[in-house]
Amino acid sequence: MMTASLKENLSYFNQQFDGSADFIVRQFQITGTDAALLTLEGMVNKQVIVQGIMNPIMHATILDQDPVKKFEYIRDNTLATVDQAEVDTYDAAMQKLMNGFALLAIDGCIRMMAFSVQGFSFRGISEPQNEVTQRGSREGFVEPFLINMSMIRRRMHTPKLKFEIFTVGKESKTNICLCYLRDSVSPGVLSKVRKRLNDLQIDTVLAAGYISPQLVRRNSHFIFSGVGLSERPDTVCGKINEGRVAVIIDGTPNVLIVPHLFIENFQSFDDYAFRPFYATFTRWLKFFHSFWRYFYRDFMFPQQRSTQNCFQKR
């Protein structure tokens, strides 16, 4: 829990960051009461902070001298242009700060206000490089998971679509979001994914490959993975509509899909844009061709394969 002393609260954050260059503390007064605004350089939009937070606070007419009353007056009457939330623990405040929020601390209050003023740079939405399609959308996922969530929401206009946010990684504190349809998802699969994410013991999560092996059975020795991967929102929406669970990881443009079937290794990105009969026919055609190429020809006639290799070398 936080304390009512602004000095002690600032001392805790300074001790945690230990003089880090990107940790910024701006101290000022609100009608005679000491206050401070805590931000991380490069994670916030300074223009929004000045116009949406500092100017309204500094020009507000606050007659009550009680710090708690000032806190409530600012919360209820002064700041209306930015999203805000209250935090009363150091862990919650640190999590907000790491996600690009600005923290307002007032001397005499055991709570802080967190303002959503994210302003970090990120790559714009563009066509995926690895999953090129002839038909369908040209949009691909980006690194911020909130934008990826909105790209899925724009395609599925139903209140049955649900997002659940988890925090994974002892050091990285990475945000992970589960996405599924409430009426289509299997309760057993959903509970297993939740349990494996909660039981995940890892220090850092920087990419999808960090948690992909943890979403399958521990004693599974099957050569093919039961976790799929996609960077296309339309493909992920199609899987969600089939009852799958999508796992969105902050900081990576790839979305995990659970469960993943073996036959989907022969699936094309354009299958959802073609007629079902034609898409199924081409998928089975690729399956039988792969079976003939790698099993019947290479294993049943190895001498013929070695002879062909000799001609190719010549």
C-alpha positions in Angstrom: 0.0 0.0 0.0 1.1 3.6 -0.6 1.6 6.1 2.1 0.1 9.6 2.5 3.6 11.2 2.3 4.6 12.4 -1.1 8.2 12.3 -0.1 8.1 8.6 0.8 6.2 7.7 -2.4 8.7 9.5 -4.6 11.6 7.9 -2.6 10.2 4.5 -3.5 10.0 5.2 -7.2 13.5 6.8 -7.2 14.8 3.8 -5.5 13.2 1.4 -7.9 14.5 3.2 -11.0 17.9 4.0 -9.4 18.5 7.2 -11.4 17.3 5.9 -14.8 17.5 8.6 -17.4 14.0 8.0 -18.7 12.2 8.3 -15.3 10.9 11.9 -15.1 9.4 13.5 -12.0 7.9 17.0 -12.2 7.1 18.5 -8.8 4.7 21.5 -8.5 2.1 22.8 -6.1 -1.7 22.7 -6.3 -3.0 25.8 -4.3 -0.2 25.3 -1.7 -0.2 21.5 -1.6 2.9 19.6 -3.0 2.2 17.4 -5.9 4.2 15.5 -8.6 3.7 14.0 -12.0 5.6 10.8 -12.8 6.2 9.8 -16.4 8.6 7.7 -18.5 10.4 9.5 -21.4 9.4 8.3 -24.8 6.3 6.5 -23.5 3.9 9.5 -23.2 2.5 12.3 -25.3 3.8 15.5 -23.9 1.3 17.6 -25.7 -1.6 15.7 -24.2 0.0 16.0 -20.7 0.3 19.8 -21.0 -3.1 20.5 -22.6 -5.1 17.7 -20.9 -3.5 17.5 -17.4 -1.2 20.3 -16.4 -3.1 23.3 -17.8 -6.5 22.3 -16.3 -5.0 21.6 -12.9 -2.9 24.8 -12.7 -5.9 26.9 -13.8 -8.5 25.2 -11.6 -10.1 27.1 -8.7 -9.7 24.8 -5.8 -10.9 26.4 -2.5 -10.7 23.4 -0.2 -7.3 22.9 1.4 -7.8 19.2 2.4 -5.5 17.1 0.1 -8.1 14.4 -0.2 -10.8 16.9 -1.2 -8.4 18.4 -3.8 -7.8 14.9 -5.2 -11.5 14.3 -5.5 -12.2 17.7 -7.0 -9.5 17.2 -9.7 -10.8 13.7 -10.4 -14.5 14.7 -10.7 -14.4 18.3 -12.0 -11.1 19.2 -13.6 -9.9 16.5 -15.9 -12.4 15.3 -18.5 -10.4 15.0 -21.7 -8.1 12.1 -20.7 -9.0 8.6 -19.4 -8.1 8.2 -15.8 -8.0 5.5 -13.1 -7.0 5.3 -9.4 -4.2 3.2 -8.0 -3.5 2.6 -4.4 -0.6 0.1 -4.5 2.9 0.4 -5.7 2.6 -2.6 -8.0 -0.5 -1.2 -9.7 1.2 2.2 -10.1 4.3 0.7 -11.5 2.4 -1.4 -14.0 0.5 1.7 -15.2 3.7 3.7 -15.4 5.4 1.0 -17.5 2.4 1.0 -19.9 2.8 4.7 -20.8 0.5 6.2 -18.1 1.2 9.4 -16.2 0.9 9.3 -12.4 -0.3 12.2 -10.4 0.7 12.1 -6.7 -0.6 14.6 -4.1 0.9 15.0 -0.7 -1.6 13.7 2.0 -3.3 11.2 -0.3 -2.7 7.4 -0.2 -3.9 7.1 -3.8 -2.6 8.2 -7.2 -4.3 9.1 -10.4 -3.1 7.3 -13.6 -3.8 9.1 -16.9 -3.8 7.3 -20.3 -1.4 9.6 -22.3 0.5 6.9 -24.3 2.5 8.4 -27.1 5.2 6.0 -28.0 6.2 5.4 -31.6 5.2 2.2 -33.4 5.1 0.7 -36.9 2.1 1.5 -39.0 -0.4 -1.0 -40.2 0.8 -2.6 -43.4 0.4 -5.8 -45.4 2.1 -8.9 -43.8 5.3 -9.9 -45.5 5.1 -13.6 -44.7 1.4 -14.2 -45.3 0.7 -12.7 -48.7 -2.7 -13.2 -50.1 -4.4 -12.5 -53.4 -7.8 -11.9 -52.0 -9.0 -10.5 -48.7 -7.6 -7.8 -46.4 -4.1 -6.2 -46.7 -3.9 -5.4 -43.0 -1.5 -7.1 -40.7 -1.0 -7.0 -37.0 1.5 -4.5 -35.4 3.4 -4.6 -32.1 1.0 -2.8 -29.7 -1.6 -5.3 -28.5 -4.3 -2.6 -28.0 -4.2 -1.8 -31.7 -4.4 -5.6 -32.5 -7.4 -5.9 -30.3 -9.1 -3.1 -32.1 -8.4 -4.7 -35.5 -10.2 -7.8 -34.4 -13.1 -5.9 -32.8 -13.6 -3.9 -36.1 -14.2 -7.2 -37.9 -16.4 -8.9 -35.4 -19.3 -6.6 -34.3 -20.7 -8.8 -31.6 -20.7 -8.4 -27.8 -19.9 -12.1 -27.5 -16.3 -11.3 -28.5 -14.4 -11.2 -25.2 -10.9 -10.0 -24.3 -9.0 -11.1 -21.1 -5.7 -9.4 -20.2 -3.0 -11.3 -18.3 0.5 -10.1 -17.1 3.3 -12.6 -17.8 7.0 -12.3 -17.0 8.6 -11.5 -13.7 10.8 -8.8 -15.2 9.2 -7.8 -18.5 5.6 -7.7 -17.1 4.3 -8.3 -20.6 0.6 -7.9 -21.4 -1.1 -10.9 -22.9 -4.7 -10.9 -24.1 -7.0 -13.9 -24.7 -9.6 -13.4 -27.4 -12.5 -15.7 -28.0 -16.3 -15.9 -28.6 -18.2 -16.8 -25.5 -20.7 -19.1 -27.2 -18.3 -20.8 -29.6 -15.2 -21.5 -27.5 -14.7 -24.8 -25.7 -14.8 -24.3 -21.9 -12.2 -27.0 -21.4 -9.7 -25.5 -23.9 -10.3 -22.0 -22.4 -9.7 -23.2 -18.8 -6.5 -25.0 -19.8 -5.1 -21.9 -21.6 -5.9 -19.8 -18.6 -4.3 -22.2 -16.2 -1.1 -22.5 -18.3 -0.7 -18.8 -18.5 -1.2 -18.4 -14.8 1.3 -21.1 -14.1 3.9 -19.7 -16.5 7.2 -19.3 -14.7 9.4 -17.1 -16.9 11.3 -13.9 -16.4 10.9 -12.3 -19.8 8.4 -12.6 -22.7 9.6 -10.8 -25.8 8.0 -12.8 -28.6 5.4 -15.5 -29.3 8.0 -18.3 -29.1 8.5 -17.6 -25.4 5.1 -18.9 -24.4 4.1 -21.1 -27.4 5.8 -24.3 -26.0 4.0 -23.7 -22.7 0.5 -23.8 -24.2 0.8 -27.4 -25.2 0.8 -30.5 -23.0 4.0 -30.9 -20.9 4.4 -34.6 -21.8 3.6 -34.1 -25.5 6.3 -35.5 -27.8 4.3 -35.0 -31.0 6.4 -33.6 -33.8 3.8 -31.1 -34.9 2.9 -28.2 -32.7 -0.6 -27.7 -31.4 -0.3 -23.9 -31.4 -0.8 -22.0 -34.6 0.6 -18.6 -35.6 -0.8 -15.8 -37.8 -0.2 -12.1 -38.5 -3.4 -11.5 -40.4 -6.5 -10.2 -38.5 -9.0 -11.8 -40.9 -7.4 -15.2 -40.5 -7.5 -14.9 -36.7 -11.2 -13.8 -36.8 -12.0 -16.9 -38.9 -10.3 -19.1 -36.3 -12.1 -17.4 -33.4 -15.4 -17.9 -35.2 -14.6 -21.7 -35.3 -14.2 -21.8 -31.5 -10.4 -21.3 -31.2 -8.7 -19.1 -28.6 -6.4 -16.3 -29.9 -3.5 -15.2 -27.7 -2.3 -11.6 -28.4 1.1 -10.7 -27.0 2.2 -7.1 -26.5 5.3 -6.3 -28.5 4.9 -8.9 -31.3 2.9 -8.8 -34.6 2.1 -12.5 -34.4 -1.0 -13.9 -32.7 -1.1 -17.5 -31.4 -4.1 -19.7 -32.1 -5.1 -22.6 -29.8 -5.7 -25.4 -30.7 -4.0 -25.8 -34.1 -4.8 -28.9 -36.2 -2.4 -30.8 -38.4 -4.4 -30.4 -41.6 -4.1 -26.6 -41.2 -0.4 -26.9 -42.2 -1.7 -27.4 -45.8 -4.2 -24.5 -45.5 -3.7 -21.4 -47.8 -4.3 -17.9 -46.7 -6.9 -17.5 -49.5 -9.0 -20.4 -48.4 -11.5 -18.2 -46.6 -11.9 -16.1 -49.8 -12.8 -19.1 -52.0 -15.8 -21.4 -52.1 -15.7 -24.1 -49.4 -15.7 -26.9 -51.9 -12.8 -25.5 -53.9 -10.8 -24.6 -50.8 -11.3 -28.1 -49.4 -10.3 -29.8 -52.7 -7.0 -27.8 -53.0 -6.2 -28.5 -49.3 -6.6 -32.3 -49.8 -4.6 -32.1 -53.0 -1.7 -30.5 -51.3 -1.9 -33.1 -48.5 -1.8 -36.1 -50.8 1.0 -34.5 -52.9 3.1 -34.0 -49.7 2.4 -37.6 -48.7 3.5 -38.9 -52.0 6.6 -36.7 -52.2 8.1 -37.3 -48.8 6.9 -40.8 -48.0 6.1 -42.8 -51.1 8.9 -41.4 -53.4 11.7 -40.7 -50.9 11.2 -43.7 -48.6 9.9 -46.3 -51.0 12.3 -45.5 -53.9 15.5 -44.0 -52.3 17.7 -45.2 -55.2 15.6 -43.2 -57.7 16.0 -40.1 -55.4 19.8 -40.5 -55.2 20.0 -40.9 -59.0 18.0 -37.7 -59.5 20.4 -35.9 -57.1 23.4 -37.1 -59.2 21.8 -35.7 -62.4 21.0 -32.4 -60.6 24.6 -32.0 -59.4 25.9 -32.6 -63.0 
